[in-house]
Amino acid sequence: MDRFSGKTAVVTGGNSGIGLAIANRLRQEGAEVVISGRNRVSLDAAARELGVRAIEADVSRMDDLDRFYATLADTVGKIDLLYANAGIFEAKPLAEVTEAFFDRQFVINVKGLFFTVQKALPHLRDGAVVVLTSSMIHDAGWPGCSVYAAGKAAVRSMARSFSADLLARRIRVNALTPGVTATPILDWPGMSESERAAGLEALRARIPVGRLASPDEIAEAALFLGSAASAYMIGGELRLDGGMTEL
């Protein structure tokens, strides 16, 4: 299937996890794919693995975003699909949250995503598709996740507001909302292997389907949002969380 043949797709945070899986599936279905990321080593490795173009960029830095889109304009031209996926996850109990901790997550997960889309506007074709990566945690009320959850709730809200702003250009914006997914975000630095295993088992116990999502199945949902099959969906949210926020 070549649903995206002739399309140019950009995936921020495409050097690992869900972003890497999305980029791979887009490439398999005919898109010309460009990925971005902050880590040069993993970015180069992903580009070699997938055979796609990679541009180093930190979404929290406005000069990086300007340079990123200028490079895109010079190399691939207009964008048909934008997956604003770059983000970080860090947890800390409410009483231990510092201003620096708060600012770091909001600068990357909220401000970075906002300006990723805003600065893309001159480069998006009319009728393009934008997909924002949120998280089911914004509806879950997990301890230690207040800052991350608030940021992802903002992302969900942006899907609605951006859609309203871009109606005249027929640009659809929707939110992709994964549950717990088996990606490097679950490596949890500082934990022993036994502690990590116990943590993962505790997560599985909270998921009604009894397992973590794979990046590939989240990517399949992302491609649905980017395809003509979701043409009647705008400002919405596609949630894949194994029933965690429903049952």
FIKOLZA-1660 file (N, C-alpha, C; in steps of 0.1 Angstrom, whole numbers, plus 5000, padded with zeros to 4 digits):
% residues 247
   i   px   py   pz ch aa at
   1 5008 4988 5000  A  M  N
   1 5000 5000 5000  A  M CA
   1 5009 5012 5000  A  M  C
   2 5006 5022 4991  A  D  N
   2 5013 5034 4991  A  D CA
   2 5004 5046 4993  A  D  C
   3 4998 5047 5005  A  R  N
   3 4989 5058 5008  A  R CA
   3 4995 5072 5007  A  R  C
   4 5008 5072 5009  A  F  N
   4 5015 5085 5010  A  F CA
   4 5025 5088 4999  A  F  C
   5 5023 5080 4988  A  S  N
   5 5032 5083 4977  A  S CA
   5 5031 5097 4972  A  S  C
   6 5042 5104 4970  A  G  N
   6 5042 5117 4965  A  G CA
   6 5040 5128 4976  A  G  C
   7 5039 5123 4989  A  K  N
   7 5037 5132 5000  A  K CA
   7 5050 5134 5007  A  K  C
   8 5052 5146 5013  A  T  N
   8 5064 5149 5021  A  T CA
   8 5059 5150 5035  A  T  C
   9 5065 5142 5044  A  A  N
   9 5062 5141 5058  A  A CA
   9 5073 5145 5067  A  A  C
  10 5070 5152 5077  A  V  N
  10 5080 5156 5087  A  V CA
  10 5076 5151 5101  A  V  C
  11 5086 5144 5107  A  V  N
  11 5083 5138 5121  A  V CA
  11 5093 5144 5130  A  V  C
  12 5089 5153 5140  A  T  N
  12 5098 5157 5150  A  T CA
  12 5100 5147 5161  A  T  C
  13 5111 5146 5167  A  G  N
  13 5114 5135 5176  A  G CA
  13 5113 5121 5169  A  G  C
  14 5118 5121 5156  A  G  N
  14 5117 5109 5148  A  G CA
  14 5129 5100 5150  A  G  C
  15 5137 5103 5159  A  N  N
  15 5149 5095 5161  A  N CA
  15 5148 5083 5171  A  N  C
  16 5136 5082 5177  A  S  N
  16 5134 5071 5186  A  S CA
  16 5120 5068 5189  A  S  C
  17 5116 5057 5195  A  G  N
  17 5103 5054 5200  A  G CA
  17 5092 5056 5190  A  G  C
  18 5081 5062 5194  A  I  N
  18 5069 5063 5185  A  I CA
  18 5073 5071 5173  A  I  C
  19 5080 5082 5174  A  G  N
  19 5084 5090 5162  A  G CA
  19 5092 5082 5152  A  G  C
  20 5101 5073 5157  A  L  N
  20 5108 5065 5147  A  L CA
  20 5099 5055 5140  A  L  C
  21 5090 5049 5148  A  A  N
  21 5080 5040 5142  A  A CA
  21 5071 5047 5132  A  A  C
  22 5067 5059 5135  A  I  N
  22 5059 5066 5125  A  I CA
  22 5066 5069 5112  A  I  C
  23 5079 5074 5114  A  A  N
  23 5087 5077 5102  A  A CA
  23 5089 5064 5094  A  A  C
  24 5091 5053 5100  A  N  N
  24 5094 5041 5093  A  N CA
  24 5081 5037 5085  A  N  C
  25 5069 5037 5091  A  R  N
  25 5057 5033 5084  A  R CA
  25 5054 5043 5073  A  R  C
  26 5056 5056 5075  A  L  N
  26 5054 5066 5064  A  L CA
  26 5063 5063 5052  A  L  C
  27 5076 5060 5055  A  R  N
  27 5085 5056 5044  A  R CA
  27 5081 5044 5037  A  R  C
  28 5076 5034 5044  A  Q  N
  28 5072 5021 5038  A  Q CA
  28 5060 5024 5029  A  Q  C
  29 5052 5034 5032  A  E  N
  29 5040 5037 5024  A  E CA
  29 5042 5048 5014  A  E  C
  30 5055 5051 5010  A  G  N
  30 5057 5059 4999  A  G CA
  30 5061 5074 5002  A  G  C
  31 5060 5078 5014  A  A  N
  31 5063 5092 5017  A  A CA
  31 5078 5096 5016  A  A  C
  32 5081 5108 5013  A  E  N
  32 5094 5113 5015  A  E CA
  32 5094 5118 5029  A  E  C
  33 5103 5113 5037  A  V  N
  33 5103 5115 5052  A  V CA
  33 5115 5123 5056  A  V  C
  34 5112 5133 5065  A  V  N
  34 5123 5140 5071  A  V CA
  34 5121 5139 5086  A  V  C
  35 5131 5136 5094  A  I  N
  35 5130 5134 5108  A  I CA
  35 5139 5145 5115  A  I  C
  36 5135 5149 5127  A  S  N
  36 5144 5158 5135  A  S CA
  36 5145 5152 5149  A  S  C
  37 5156 5157 5156  A  G  N
  37 5158 5153 5169  A  G CA
  37 5169 5161 5175  A  G  C
  38 5171 5160 5188  A  R  N
  38 5182 5168 5195  A  R CA
  38 5195 5160 5196  A  R  C
  39 5194 5147 5196  A  N  N
  39 5205 5138 5198  A  N CA
  39 5211 5134 5184  A  N  C
  40 5223 5140 5181  A  R  N
  40 5229 5138 5168  A  R CA
  40 5232 5123 5166  A  R  C
  41 5237 5116 5176  A  V  N
  41 5241 5102 5174  A  V CA
  41 5228 5093 5171  A  V  C
  42 5218 5094 5179  A  S  N
  42 5206 5086 5176  A  S CA
  42 5199 5091 5163  A  S  C
  43 5200 5104 5160  A  L  N
  43 5194 5109 5148  A  L CA
  43 5201 5103 5135  A  L  C
  44 5214 5103 5136  A  D  N
  44 5221 5097 5124  A  D CA
  44 5219 5082 5123  A  D  C
  45 5218 5075 5135  A  A  N
  45 5215 5061 5134  A  A CA
  45 5201 5058 5128  A  A  C
  46 5191 5066 5132  A  A  N
  46 5178 5065 5127  A  A CA
  46 5177 5068 5112  A  A  C
  47 5184 5078 5108  A  A  N
  47 5185 5081 5093  A  A CA
  47 5191 5070 5085  A  A  C
  48 5201 5064 5090  A  R  N
  48 5208 5053 5083  A  R CA
  48 5198 5041 5083  A  R  C
  49 5192 5038 5094  A  E  N
  49 5183 5026 5095  A  E CA
  49 5171 5028 5086  A  E  C
  50 5165 5040 5085  A  L  N
  50 5153 5041 5077  A  L CA
  50 5156 5046 5062  A  L  C
  51 5168 5051 5060  A  G  N
  51 5170 5057 5047  A  G CA
  51 5163 5070 5044  A  G  C
  52 5162 5079 5055  A  V  N
  52 5154 5091 5054  A  V CA
  52 5164 5103 5056  A  V  C
  53 5159 5115 5053  A  R  N
  53 5167 5127 5056  A  R CA
  53 5165 5131 5071  A  R  C
  54 5176 5135 5077  A  A  N
  54 5175 5139 5091  A  A CA
  54 5181 5153 5093  A  A  C
  55 5175 5161 5102  A  I  N
  55 5180 5174 5105  A  I CA
  55 5180 5176 5120  A  I  C
  56 5192 5179 5125  A  E  N
  56 5193 5181 5140  A  E CA
  56 5186 5194 5144  A  E  C
  57 5177 5193 5153  A  A  N
  57 5169 5205 5158  A  A CA
  57 5163 5202 5172  A  A  C
  58 5164 5212 5180  A  D  N
  58 5158 5212 5194  A  D CA
  58 5146 5221 5193  A  D  C
  59 5134 5214 5195  A  V  N
  59 5121 5222 5193  A  V CA
  59 5120 5233 5204  A  V  C
  60 5128 5232 5215  A  S  N
  60 5127 5243 5225  A  S CA
  60 5134 5255 5222  A  S  C
  61 5142 5255 5211  A  R  N
  61 5150 5266 5206  A  R CA
  61 5145 5272 5194  A  R  C
  62 5140 5284 5194  A  M  N
  62 5134 5291 5183  A  M CA
  62 5143 5292 5171  A  M  C
  63 5156 5294 5173  A  D  N
  63 5165 5295 5162  A  D CA
  63 5167 5282 5156  A  D  C
  64 5167 5271 5163  A  D  N
  64 5167 5258 5157  A  D CA
  64 5155 5255 5148  A  D  C
  65 5144 5259 5153  A  L  N
  65 5132 5257 5145  A  L CA
  65 5132 5265 5132  A  L  C
  66 5137 5278 5133  A  D  N
  66 5138 5286 5121  A  D CA
  66 5148 5280 5111  A  D  C
  67 5159 5275 5116  A  R  N
  67 5169 5269 5107  A  R CA
  67 5163 5256 5101  A  R  C
  68 5156 5248 5109  A  F  N
  68 5150 5236 5105  A  F CA
  68 5141 5238 5093  A  F  C
  69 5132 5247 5094  A  Y  N
  69 5122 5250 5084  A  Y CA
  69 5129 5256 5071  A  Y  C
  70 5139 5264 5074  A  A  N
  70 5146 5270 5062  A  A CA
  70 5153 5259 5054  A  A  C
  71 5159 5249 5061  A  T  N
  71 5165 5238 5055  A  T CA
  71 5155 5230 5047  A  T  C
  72 5143 5227 5053  A  L  N
  72 5133 5220 5047  A  L CA
  72 5128 5227 5034  A  L  C
  73 5127 5240 5035  A  A  N
  73 5122 5248 5023  A  A CA
  73 5132 5246 5011  A  A  C
  74 5145 5246 5015  A  D  N
  74 5156 5245 5005  A  D CA
  74 5157 5231 4999  A  D  C
  75 5152 5221 5006  A  T  N
  75 5155 5207 5002  A  T CA
  75 5143 5199 4998  A  T  C
  76 5132 5200 5005  A  V  N
  76 5120 5192 5001  A  V CA
  76 5108 5200 4997  A  V  C
  77 5108 5213 5000  A  G  N
  77 5097 5222 4996  A  G CA
  77 5086 5221 5006  A  G  C
  78 5074 5221 5001  A  K  N
  78 5062 5222 5009  A  K CA
  78 5059 5209 5016  A  K  C
  79 5053 5210 5028  A  I  N
  79 5050 5198 5037  A  I CA
  79 5036 5194 5036  A  I  C
  80 5033 5181 5034  A  D  N
  80 5020 5176 5034  A  D CA
  80 5015 5170 5047  A  D  C
  81 5025 5165 5055  A  L  N
  81 5021 5159 5068  A  L CA
  81 5032 5163 5078  A  L  C
  82 5027 5169 5089  A  L  N
  82 5035 5172 5100  A  L CA
  82 5031 5165 5113  A  L  C
  83 5041 5157 5118  A  Y  N
  83 5038 5150 5131  A  Y CA
  83 5047 5157 5141  A  Y  C
  84 5040 5165 5150  A  A  N
  84 5047 5172 5160  A  A CA
  84 5047 5162 5172  A  A  C
  85 5058 5155 5173  A  N  N
  85 5059 5144 5182  A  N CA
  85 5070 5146 5193  A  N  C
  86 5079 5155 5191  A  A  N
  86 5090 5156 5200  A  A CA
  86 5085 5160 5214  A  A  C
  87 5091 5153 5224  A  G  N
  87 5087 5156 5238  A  G CA
  87 5095 5148 5248  A  G  C
  88 5094 5151 5260  A  I  N
  88 5101 5144 5271  A  I CA
  88 5091 5140 5282  A  I  C
  89 5095 5130 5289  A  F  N
  89 5087 5126 5301  A  F CA
  89 5096 5126 5313  A  F  C
  90 5093 5133 5324  A  E  N
  90 5100 5133 5336  A  E CA
  90 5089 5133 5347  A  E  C
  91 5091 5125 5358  A  A  N
  91 5081 5124 5369  A  A CA
  91 5088 5129 5382  A  A  C
  92 5079 5136 5390  A  K  N
  92 5084 5141 5403  A  K CA
  92 5071 5144 5411  A  K  C
  93 5071 5140 5424  A  P  N
  93 5060 5143 5432  A  P CA
  93 5057 5158 5433  A  P  C
  94 5045 5162 5435  A  L  N
  94 5041 5176 5435  A  L CA
  94 5050 5184 5445  A  L  C
  95 5053 5179 5457  A  A  N
  95 5060 5186 5467  A  A CA
  95 5075 5188 5463  A  A  C
  96 5080 5180 5453  A  E  N
  96 5094 5181 5449  A  E CA
  96 5096 5189 5436  A  E  C
  97 5085 5193 5430  A  V  N
  97 5087 5200 5417  A  V CA
  97 5093 5213 5419  A  V  C
  98 5104 5216 5411  A  T  N
  98 5111 5229 5412  A  T CA
  98 5107 5237 5399  A  T  C
  99 5109 5250 5400  A  E  N
  99 5106 5258 5388  A  E CA
  99 5114 5254 5376  A  E  C
 100 5126 5249 5378  A  A  N
 100 5135 5245 5366  A  A CA
 100 5129 5232 5360  A  A  C
 101 5124 5223 5369  A  F  N
 101 5118 5211 5364  A  F CA
 101 5105 5214 5356  A  F  C
 102 5097 5223 5362  A  F  N
 102 5084 5227 5355  A  F CA
 102 5088 5233 5341  A  F  C
 103 5097 5243 5341  A  D  N
 103 5100 5250 5329  A  D CA
 103 5105 5241 5318  A  D  C
 104 5114 5231 5322  A  R  N
 104 5120 5222 5312  A  R CA
 104 5109 5215 5305  A  R  C
 105 5100 5209 5312  A  Q  N
 105 5089 5201 5305  A  Q CA
 105 5080 5210 5296  A  Q  C
 106 5076 5222 5302  A  F  N
 106 5067 5230 5294  A  F CA
 106 5074 5237 5282  A  F  C
 107 5087 5240 5284  A  V  N
 107 5094 5246 5272  A  V CA
 107 5095 5236 5261  A  V  C
 108 5097 5223 5264  A  I  N
 108 5098 5213 5253  A  I CA
 108 5084 5208 5249  A  I  C
 109 5076 5204 5258  A  N  N
 109 5064 5197 5255  A  N CA
 109 5052 5206 5250  A  N  C
 110 5052 5219 5255  A  V  N
 110 5042 5228 5252  A  V CA
 110 5046 5239 5242  A  V  C
 111 5056 5247 5247  A  K  N
 111 5061 5258 5239  A  K CA
 111 5067 5252 5226  A  K  C
 112 5075 5242 5227  A  G  N
 112 5082 5236 5216  A  G CA
 112 5072 5231 5206  A  G  C
 113 5062 5224 5210  A  L  N
 113 5052 5219 5201  A  L CA
 113 5044 5231 5194  A  L  C
 114 5040 5241 5202  A  F  N
 114 5033 5252 5197  A  F CA
 114 5040 5258 5185  A  F  C
 115 5053 5262 5188  A  F  N
 115 5060 5269 5177  A  F CA
 115 5065 5259 5166  A  F  C
 116 5066 5246 5169  A  T  N
 116 5068 5237 5158  A  T CA
 116 5057 5238 5147  A  T  C
 117 5045 5240 5152  A  V  N
 117 5033 5241 5143  A  V CA
 117 5033 5255 5137  A  V  C
 118 5034 5265 5146  A  Q  N
 118 5033 5279 5141  A  Q CA
 118 5043 5282 5130  A  Q  C
 119 5056 5278 5133  A  K  N
 119 5066 5281 5123  A  K CA
 119 5065 5273 5110  A  K  C
 120 5058 5262 5111  A  A  N
 120 5055 5254 5099  A  A CA
 120 5045 5260 5089  A  A  C
 121 5037 5269 5094  A  L  N
 121 5026 5273 5086  A  L CA
 121 5029 5278 5072  A  L  C
 122 5040 5286 5070  A  P  N
 122 5043 5290 5057  A  P CA
 122 5047 5279 5048  A  P  C
 123 5051 5268 5054  A  H  N
 123 5057 5256 5046  A  H CA
 123 5047 5245 5044  A  H  C
 124 5035 5246 5051  A  L  N
 124 5024 5236 5049  A  L CA
 124 5016 5239 5037  A  L  C
 125 5013 5228 5029  A  R  N
 125 5004 5230 5018  A  R CA
 125 4990 5232 5024  A  R  C
 126 4981 5240 5017  A  D  N
 126 4967 5240 5020  A  D CA
 126 4962 5226 5019  A  D  C
 127 4954 5222 5029  A  G  N
 127 4949 5208 5029  A  G CA
 127 4959 5198 5036  A  G  C
 128 4969 5203 5042  A  A  N
 128 4979 5194 5049  A  A CA
 128 4973 5189 5061  A  A  C
 129 4980 5179 5067  A  V  N
 129 4975 5173 5080  A  V CA
 129 4986 5175 5091  A  V  C
 130 4982 5179 5102  A  V  N
 130 4990 5180 5114  A  V CA
 130 4986 5171 5125  A  V  C
 131 4995 5163 5131  A  V  N
 131 4992 5153 5141  A  V CA
 131 5000 5157 5153  A  V  C
 132 4994 5159 5165  A  L  N
 132 5001 5163 5177  A  L CA
 132 5001 5151 5187  A  L  C
 133 5013 5147 5192  A  T  N
 133 5013 5136 5201  A  T CA
 133 5010 5141 5216  A  T  C
 134 4999 5136 5221  A  S  N
 134 4996 5139 5235  A  S CA
 134 4999 5126 5243  A  S  C
 135 4991 5124 5254  A  S  N
 135 4993 5112 5262  A  S CA
 135 4981 5110 5270  A  S  C
 136 4977 5097 5273  A  M  N
 136 4966 5094 5281  A  M CA
 136 4967 5099 5295  A  M  C
 137 4979 5102 5299  A  I  N
 137 4981 5106 5313  A  I CA
 137 4974 5119 5316  A  I  C
 138 4971 5127 5306  A  H  N
 138 4964 5140 5308  A  H CA
 138 4950 5137 5314  A  H  C
 139 4944 5125 5312  A  D  N
 139 4931 5122 5318  A  D CA
 139 4932 5112 5330  A  D  C
 140 4944 5108 5333  A  A  N
 140 4945 5096 5342  A  A CA
 140 4948 5100 5357  A  A  C
 141 4954 5112 5360  A  G  N
 141 4956 5116 5374  A  G CA
 141 4966 5107 5381  A  G  C
 142 4977 5104 5374  A  W  N
 142 4988 5096 5381  A  W CA
 142 4996 5104 5390  A  W  C
 143 5000 5098 5401  A  P  N
 143 5009 5106 5411  A  P CA
 143 5023 5108 5404  A  P  C
 144 5029 5119 5407  A  G  N
 144 5042 5123 5402  A  G CA
 144 5042 5128 5387  A  G  C
 145 5030 5129 5381  A  C  N
 145 5029 5132 5367  A  C CA
 145 5022 5146 5365  A  C  C
 146 5021 5154 5375  A  S  N
 146 5012 5166 5373  A  S CA
 146 5017 5175 5362  A  S  C
 147 5030 5177 5362  A  V  N
 147 5036 5186 5352  A  V CA
 147 5035 5181 5338  A  V  C
 148 5038 5168 5336  A  Y  N
 148 5038 5162 5323  A  Y CA
 148 5023 5161 5318  A  Y  C
 149 5014 5157 5327  A  A  N
 149 5000 5156 5324  A  A CA
 149 4994 5170 5320  A  A  C
 150 4998 5180 5327  A  A  N
 150 4993 5193 5323  A  A CA
 150 4997 5197 5309  A  A  C
 151 5010 5194 5306  A  G  N
 151 5015 5198 5293  A  G CA
 151 5008 5190 5282  A  G  C
 152 5005 5177 5285  A  K  N
 152 4998 5169 5274  A  K CA
 152 4984 5173 5273  A  K  C
 153 4978 5178 5284  A  A  N
 153 4964 5183 5283  A  A CA
 153 4964 5196 5274  A  A  C
 154 4975 5204 5275  A  A  N
 154 4976 5216 5266  A  A CA
 154 4977 5212 5252  A  A  C
 155 4984 5201 5249  A  V  N
 155 4986 5196 5236  A  V CA
 155 4972 5192 5230  A  V  C
 156 4965 5185 5238  A  R  N
 156 4951 5181 5234  A  R CA
 156 4943 5193 5230  A  R  C
 157 4944 5203 5239  A  S  N
 157 4936 5215 5236  A  S CA
 157 4941 5222 5223  A  S  C
 158 4953 5222 5221  A  M  N
 158 4959 5228 5209  A  M CA
 158 4953 5222 5196  A  M  C
 159 4950 5209 5196  A  A  N
 159 4944 5203 5184  A  A CA
 159 4931 5209 5181  A  A  C
 160 4923 5213 5190  A  R  N
 160 4911 5220 5188  A  R CA
 160 4913 5234 5183  A  R  C
 161 4921 5242 5190  A  S  N
 161 4923 5256 5187  A  S CA
 161 4930 5257 5173  A  S  C
 162 4940 5249 5171  A  F  N
 162 4947 5250 5158  A  F CA
 162 4938 5247 5147  A  F  C
 163 4929 5237 5148  A  S  N
 163 4920 5234 5138  A  S CA
 163 4911 5245 5135  A  S  C
 164 4906 5252 5145  A  A  N
 164 4897 5264 5143  A  A CA
 164 4905 5275 5135  A  A  C
 165 4917 5277 5139  A  D  N
 165 4925 5287 5132  A  D CA
 165 4928 5284 5118  A  D  C
 166 4929 5271 5114  A  L  N
 166 4934 5267 5101  A  L CA
 166 4923 5262 5092  A  L  C
 167 4910 5264 5096  A  L  N
 167 4899 5259 5088  A  L CA
 167 4900 5265 5073  A  L  C
 168 4903 5278 5072  A  A  N
 168 4903 5284 5059  A  A CA
 168 4913 5278 5049  A  A  C
 169 4923 5272 5055  A  R  N
 169 4933 5265 5047  A  R CA
 169 4931 5250 5045  A  R  C
 170 4920 5245 5051  A  R  N
 170 4917 5231 5051  A  R CA
 170 4928 5222 5057  A  R  C
 171 4935 5228 5067  A  I  N
 171 4945 5220 5074  A  I CA
 171 4939 5213 5086  A  I  C
 172 4939 5200 5086  A  R  N
 172 4933 5193 5097  A  R CA
 172 4944 5190 5108  A  R  C
 173 4939 5192 5120  A  V  N
 173 4948 5190 5132  A  V CA
 173 4941 5181 5141  A  V  C
 174 4948 5170 5145  A  N  N
 174 4942 5160 5155  A  N CA
 174 4953 5156 5164  A  N  C
 175 4949 5151 5176  A  A  N
 175 4958 5146 5186  A  A CA
 175 4958 5131 5186  A  A  C
 176 4971 5126 5186  A  L  N
 176 4973 5111 5188  A  L CA
 176 4976 5109 5203  A  L  C
 177 4969 5101 5210  A  T  N
 177 4970 5100 5224  A  T CA
 177 4973 5085 5228  A  T  C
 178 4986 5082 5229  A  P  N
 178 4990 5068 5233  A  P CA
 178 4989 5066 5248  A  P  C
 179 4988 5053 5251  A  G  N
 179 4989 5049 5265  A  G CA
 179 5004 5045 5267  A  G  C
 180 5006 5036 5277  A  V  N
 180 5020 5032 5280  A  V CA
 180 5025 5023 5268  A  V  C
 181 5036 5028 5263  A  T  N
 181 5042 5022 5251  A  T CA
 181 5056 5018 5253  A  T  C
 182 5060 5007 5248  A  A  N
 182 5073 5001 5250  A  A CA
 182 5083 5009 5241  A  A  C
 183 5088 5020 5247  A  T  N
 183 5098 5028 5240  A  T CA
 183 5110 5031 5250  A  T  C
 184 5120 5037 5246  A  P  N
 184 5131 5041 5255  A  P CA
 184 5128 5050 5266  A  P  C
 185 5116 5057 5265  A  I  N
 185 5111 5065 5276  A  I CA
 185 5109 5058 5289  A  I  C
 186 5108 5044 5288  A  L  N
 186 5106 5036 5300  A  L CA
 186 5119 5030 5305  A  L  C
 187 5131 5035 5300  A  D  N
 187 5143 5029 5305  A  D CA
 187 5146 5034 5319  A  D  C
 188 5140 5045 5323  A  W  N
 188 5141 5050 5337  A  W CA
 188 5155 5050 5343  A  W  C
 189 5164 5060 5339  A  P  N
 189 5177 5060 5344  A  P CA
 189 5178 5061 5359  A  P  C
 190 5188 5054 5364  A  G  N
 190 5189 5054 5379  A  G CA
 190 5183 5042 5386  A  G  C
 191 5174 5035 5378  A  M  N
 191 5168 5023 5384  A  M CA
 191 5176 5011 5381  A  M  C
 192 5176 5001 5390  A  S  N
 192 5183 4988 5388  A  S CA
 192 5173 4980 5378  A  S  C
 193 5179 4970 5373  A  E  N
 193 5171 4961 5364  A  E CA
 193 5159 4955 5371  A  E  C
 194 5160 4951 5384  A  S  N
 194 5149 4945 5391  A  S CA
 194 5139 4956 5394  A  S  C
 195 5143 4968 5397  A  E  N
 195 5133 4979 5400  A  E CA
 195 5126 4983 5387  A  E  C
 196 5133 4983 5376  A  R  N
 196 5126 4986 5363  A  R CA
 196 5116 4975 5360  A  R  C
 197 5120 4962 5362  A  A  N
 197 5110 4951 5359  A  A CA
 197 5098 4952 5368  A  A  C
 198 5100 4956 5381  A  A  N
 198 5089 4957 5390  A  A CA
 198 5080 4968 5385  A  A  C
 199 5086 4979 5381  A  G  N
 199 5078 4991 5377  A  G CA
 199 5070 4988 5364  A  G  C
 200 5076 4980 5355  A  L  N
 200 5069 4977 5343  A  L CA
 200 5057 4967 5346  A  L  C
 201 5059 4958 5355  A  E  N
 201 5049 4949 5359  A  E CA
 201 5037 4956 5366  A  E  C
 202 5040 4966 5374  A  A  N
 202 5030 4974 5380  A  A CA
 202 5022 4982 5369  A  A  C
 203 5029 4987 5359  A  L  N
 203 5021 4993 5348  A  L CA
 203 5012 4983 5341  A  L  C
 204 5017 4972 5337  A  R  N
 204 5009 4962 5330  A  R CA
 204 4997 4958 5338  A  R  C
 205 4998 4958 5352  A  A  N
 205 4987 4954 5360  A  A CA
 205 4976 4964 5359  A  A  C
 206 4979 4977 5355  A  R  N
 206 4969 4987 5355  A  R CA
 206 4962 4988 5341  A  R  C
 207 4967 4980 5331  A  I  N
 207 4962 4981 5318  A  I CA
 207 4952 4970 5315  A  I  C
 208 4940 4973 5312  A  P  N
 208 4930 4963 5311  A  P CA
 208 4933 4952 5300  A  P  C
 209 4940 4955 5289  A  V  N
 209 4944 4945 5280  A  V CA
 209 4956 4937 5284  A  V  C
 210 4963 4941 5295  A  G  N
 210 4973 4933 5301  A  G CA
 210 4987 4934 5294  A  G  C
 211 4989 4945 5286  A  R  N
 211 5002 4946 5280  A  R CA
 211 5005 4961 5276  A  R  C
 212 5017 4964 5273  A  L  N
 212 5021 4977 5268  A  L CA
 212 5018 4977 5253  A  L  C
 213 5016 4989 5248  A  A  N
 213 5015 4991 5233  A  A CA
 213 5028 4989 5227  A  A  C
 214 5029 4985 5215  A  S  N
 214 5041 4985 5207  A  S CA
 214 5041 4999 5199  A  S  C
 215 5053 5004 5196  A  P  N
 215 5054 5016 5188  A  P CA
 215 5048 5014 5175  A  P  C
 216 5048 5002 5169  A  D  N
 216 5043 5000 5155  A  D CA
 216 5028 5002 5155  A  D  C
 217 5021 4997 5166  A  E  N
 217 5006 4999 5166  A  E CA
 217 5002 5013 5168  A  E  C
 218 5010 5021 5176  A  I  N
 218 5007 5035 5177  A  I CA
 218 5010 5042 5164  A  I  C
 219 5020 5038 5157  A  A  N
 219 5023 5044 5144  A  A CA
 219 5012 5041 5134  A  A  C
 220 5006 5029 5134  A  E  N
 220 4994 5026 5125  A  E CA
 220 4983 5036 5127  A  E  C
 221 4980 5040 5140  A  A  N
 221 4970 5050 5143  A  A CA
 221 4974 5063 5138  A  A  C
 222 4987 5066 5139  A  A  N
 222 4992 5079 5134  A  A CA
 222 4990 5081 5119  A  A  C
 223 4993 5070 5112  A  L  N
 223 4991 5070 5097  A  L CA
 223 4976 5071 5094  A  L  C
 224 4967 5065 5101  A  F  N
 224 4953 5067 5099  A  F CA
 224 4950 5082 5100  A  F  C
 225 4955 5089 5110  A  L  N
 225 4952 5103 5112  A  L CA
 225 4958 5111 5100  A  L  C
 226 4969 5107 5095  A  G  N
 226 4975 5114 5084  A  G CA
 226 4969 5111 5070  A  G  C
 227 4960 5101 5069  A  S  N
 227 4955 5096 5056  A  S CA
 227 4941 5102 5053  A  S  C
 228 4937 5099 5041  A  A  N
 228 4924 5104 5037  A  A CA
 228 4913 5096 5044  A  A  C
 229 4916 5085 5051  A  A  N
 229 4906 5077 5058  A  A CA
 229 4901 5085 5070  A  A  C
 230 4908 5095 5075  A  S  N
 230 4903 5103 5086  A  S CA
 230 4899 5117 5082  A  S  C
 231 4895 5118 5069  A  A  N
 231 4892 5132 5063  A  A CA
 231 4881 5139 5071  A  A  C
 232 4872 5131 5078  A  Y  N
 232 4861 5138 5085  A  Y CA
 232 4864 5140 5099  A  Y  C
 233 4876 5139 5103  A  M  N
 233 4881 5140 5117  A  M CA
 233 4889 5153 5118  A  M  C
 234 4885 5162 5127  A  I  N
 234 4892 5175 5128  A  I CA
 234 4891 5180 5142  A  I  C
 235 4902 5184 5148  A  G  N
 235 4902 5188 5162  A  G CA
 235 4900 5177 5172  A  G  C
 236 4901 5165 5167  A  G  N
 236 4898 5153 5176  A  G CA
 236 4910 5147 5182  A  G  C
 237 4907 5135 5189  A  E  N
 237 4917 5128 5196  A  E CA
 237 4915 5113 5193  A  E  C
 238 4926 5107 5189  A  L  N
 238 4926 5092 5188  A  L CA
 238 4934 5086 5199  A  L  C
 239 4927 5079 5208  A  R  N
 239 4933 5074 5220  A  R CA
 239 4935 5059 5219  A  R  C
 240 4947 5054 5222  A  L  N
 240 4951 5040 5222  A  L CA
 240 4958 5037 5235  A  L  C
 241 4950 5034 5246  A  D  N
 241 4956 5032 5259  A  D CA
 241 4953 5019 5265  A  D  C
 242 4948 5009 5257  A  G  N
 242 4945 4996 5263  A  G CA
 242 4934 4996 5273  A  G  C
 243 4926 5006 5272  A  G  N
 243 4914 5007 5281  A  G CA
 243 4917 5014 5294  A  G  C
 244 4929 5020 5296  A  M  N
 244 4932 5025 5310  A  M CA
 244 4923 5036 5314  A  M  C
 245 4919 5045 5305  A  T  N
 245 4911 5056 5309  A  T CA
 245 4896 5054 5306  A  T  C
 246 4893 5042 5302  A  E  N
 246 4879 5039 5299  A  E CA
 246 4873 5028 5308  A  E  C
 247 4880 5019 5313  A  L  N
 247 4875 5008 5321  A  L CA
 247 4879 5009 5336  A  L  C
% end
